[in-house]
Amino acid sequence: MTNAKNYALRLQSSIMEELRKVVQEEGTTINQFINVAVAEKLAAIRTESYFKERAAKGDRAAFRRILDKAGTEEPRSGDELP
């Protein structure tokens, strides 16, 4: 048994109507659909926060030093930028 909590959710009637269509097409339940949608949104928010934190720790001078070591070879066929 899961440690689920209940939350009364009010959706606009147009959203609920569309949701019912989608879950029927997908062969799932409204509850499962909402759980997955919330999990996806939370993952997106956490991912954005993670990359913002990583970017804040970035060292531009170190980045430039790495780029300065890069070769001057022309791109291989198919690797060119447009």
Secondary structure, 3 states (H helix, E strand, C coil): CCCCCCCCCCCCHHHHHHHHHHHHHHCCCHHHHHHHHHHHHHHHHHHHHHHHHHHHCCCHHHHHHHHHCCCCCCCCCCCCCC
